[in-house]
Amino acid sequence: MTTIRTVRIRANHTLGWAAVVALLIWLALAGPASAQECIEWEEQRVVDADGRVGWETVCVRYDHGGGNGSDGPGGTWLPTEGAYAVLLTTVDDERCWRVIWIDMPGYERPPDAWTWGEAYDAGQGMWGDSYPVCPGGEEPDPTGAVRALWASTSLLPDTELYVAPGWALAGQPAFLEIRGDRTMETTESLPAPFGVSATLTASATYTIHWGDGEETAAVQTAGGPWPDGDLRHVYTDAEGLEITVVAEWSGEWRIGAGPARPLPALQVEHSLPIEVREWRAVRVAPDV
C-alpha cells in the first residue's frame, strides 16, 4: 500500500482552490513517504507564511519496526471560514474522496470560496470514477448554509429600547425597557442543493452600556417601566448621551430529529439616544 504524504503547503493569496486540490491529487498519488508505519495521527493547527490558517493531518507516532507503510487518514488542505473543500482520503484502506465543511471561526471567507455544489462538481470532474465518493460523503453538509443564514441576523427578533417618558432625570433612577423577544425558535428552508429545513433555537444575554461609563453585564431580563422594572440606572449629570445594549445570541440548530449542533455566538448592538435633564429650584421673591 502507498502512503498519502502529509506536507505543509505555503500558499499565497493568488492560489486558488483548484490549484490546492490539484496539489492534493499529486500528494495522494506520489507514493510512499516513509518505510515506517504511522500508528497515530493527529490534526494540528498551522499558519503559513502569508497568515492563512489551516489544519494539517500529521503523524505523531510511528511503528519503528519497519514495513511498507500504510495509508494515512488524509492529506493537507488550506481551509477558510465558511468554505467547502474536496479531500482525497482513505476509508477502510480504500481511497475515496469527500466534500468537507471547514470551520475556521475568525478567518475571513474569501468571495470565491466554494459552495457545496461547486465542491461536489469539482470532485466529480477531477476524480470521477477514479475513486468513489467516501461512504456518507454523497450528502451535503448544511453547516455552511446554516451559518450564513444565522450570521445575516435576519432571523433575530426585532428589538427596541425605551426609557419612559423619553428622557431621564439626574439623581433619579431611569428604567430601561428592552422591547422584543429574548428567545427565538424558527424553522427555515435551506437553499439548493440541500433541500431540507433547519430549526434554530437561541437566546440572548445582554450587556448594557449606560453611556456615562457604567455598564451592567450578564443581563437575562428585559427590564420594565417604573416602578417595578429591574433594569435601572441613576445619572448624576444633565447631558445628552446614548445607551447601548449588546445582545449576545447563542443556541443550536438541527435538521429534523437529528443531533443538535451549536450556533456560533452572534453579537448585535442596539442603541438609544437619551437626554438627562435636571430639576433646579428657583427662588422667587414674595409678592409685597
Secondary structure as GFF3:
##gff-version 3
##sequence-region A 1 288
A	DSSP	alpha_helix	17	29	.	.	.	ID=ss1
A	DSSP	beta_strand	37	47	.	.	.	ID=ss2
A	DSSP	beta_strand	53	63	.	.	.	ID=ss3
A	DSSP	beta_strand	76	77	.	.	.	ID=ss4
A	DSSP	beta_strand	83	91	.	.	.	ID=ss5
A	DSSP	beta_strand	94	102	.	.	.	ID=ss6
A	DSSP	alpha_helix	116	127	.	.	.	ID=ss7
A	DSSP	alpha_helix	143	151	.	.	.	ID=ss8
A	DSSP	beta_strand	160	163	.	.	.	ID=ss9
A	DSSP	beta_strand	168	169	.	.	.	ID=ss10
A	DSSP	beta_strand	173	179	.	.	.	ID=ss11
A	DSSP	beta_strand	183	189	.	.	.	ID=ss12
A	DSSP	beta_strand	197	209	.	.	.	ID=ss13
A	DSSP	beta_strand	215	219	.	.	.	ID=ss14
A	DSSP	beta_strand	232	234	.	.	.	ID=ss15
A	DSSP	beta_strand	239	255	.	.	.	ID=ss16
A	DSSP	beta_strand	261	277	.	.	.	ID=ss17
###
